[in-house]
């Protein structure tokens, strides 16, 4: 609500896990797939205000489709959120912005 034209807003919300066991890392009921529409509305609001945003989110087809009006880039990133090295893996992350994103070689 406080963003203005010319501001930069980075968003990295918890991943909605409606199809998996919810462990409550961010508090039970903090973010689920029903909140993705609210996230999309917030991005539209930022865009209308003239703020630049960058969203980092789990690469999911439903999110790609919901936010397809903006620039998107998929990256492979290493997850280090595990007490055991065998539990760490590479995952696909989705970057979405209302401004053009650099090519993979420029990131």
C-alpha positions in Angstrom: 0.0 0.0 0.0 2.9 2.4 0.7 4.7 1.8 -2.7 4.9 4.8 -5.0 6.0 5.4 -8.6 9.7 4.7 -9.0 9.9 2.3 -6.0 11.4 -1.2 -6.3 9.6 -4.0 -4.5 11.0 -7.5 -4.1 8.6 -10.2 -3.1 9.6 -13.7 -1.9 6.4 -15.2 -0.4 6.2 -18.7 1.1 5.4 -21.3 -1.4 1.7 -22.4 -1.4 1.7 -26.1 -0.7 -2.0 -27.1 -1.1 -1.1 -30.5 -2.6 1.6 -31.4 0.0 1.8 -31.8 3.7 1.8 -28.4 5.3 4.5 -28.1 8.0 3.7 -24.5 9.2 7.2 -23.1 8.8 5.8 -19.6 8.4 2.8 -20.1 10.8 -0.3 -22.2 10.0 -2.6 -20.4 7.6 0.1 -17.8 6.7 0.0 -18.5 2.9 -1.7 -21.1 0.7 -2.8 -21.5 -2.9 -6.0 -19.5 -2.2 -3.7 -16.5 -1.6 -2.2 -16.6 -5.1 -5.1 -14.5 -6.4 -4.4 -11.9 -3.7 -0.7 -11.9 -4.7 -1.6 -11.3 -8.3 -3.9 -8.4 -7.3 -1.1 -6.9 -5.2 1.2 -7.1 -8.2 -1.4 -5.4 -10.4 -1.7 -2.7 -7.8 2.1 -2.1 -7.8 2.2 -2.0 -11.5 -0.6 0.6 -11.7 1.2 2.7 -9.2 4.3 2.7 -11.3 6.5 0.7 -8.9 8.8 -1.9 -10.3 8.5 -5.4 -8.8 10.4 -8.6 -8.8 8.8 -11.8 -7.5 10.7 -14.9 -6.8 8.6 -18.0 -6.6 8.5 -21.8 -7.0 8.2 -22.7 -10.7 4.7 -23.9 -11.1 2.5 -23.9 -14.2 -0.4 -22.5 -12.4 1.7 -19.5 -11.2 3.1 -19.0 -14.7 -0.4 -18.9 -16.1 -1.8 -16.6 -13.4 1.0 -14.1 -13.8 1.6 -14.5 -17.6 1.0 -10.8 -18.3 4.5 -10.0 -17.0 8.0 -10.9 -17.9 9.1 -14.3 -16.6 12.4 -16.1 -16.3 13.1 -19.6 -15.0 16.3 -20.3 -13.1 17.8 -23.4 -11.6 18.9 -22.7 -8.0 20.4 -24.9 -5.2 18.3 -25.3 -2.1 20.4 -25.4 1.1 17.5 -25.7 3.5 18.3 -29.2 4.9 20.2 -30.5 7.8 21.6 -33.2 5.6 23.5 -32.6 2.4 21.6 -35.4 0.7 18.4 -33.4 1.2 19.7 -30.4 -0.7 18.8 -30.2 -4.3 18.5 -28.0 -7.4 15.1 -26.7 -8.0 13.5 -24.4 -10.6 12.7 -20.9 -9.5 10.5 -18.4 -11.3 11.3 -14.7 -11.5 8.4 -12.5 -12.5 8.7 -8.7 -13.1 6.8 -5.9 -14.7 10.1 -4.8 -16.2 12.1 -6.7 -18.8 14.4 -9.2 -17.2 18.0 -9.7 -18.3 18.8 -12.8 -20.3 20.2 -15.9 -18.5 23.8 -15.0 -19.4 23.4 -11.6 -17.8 22.0 -12.8 -14.5 
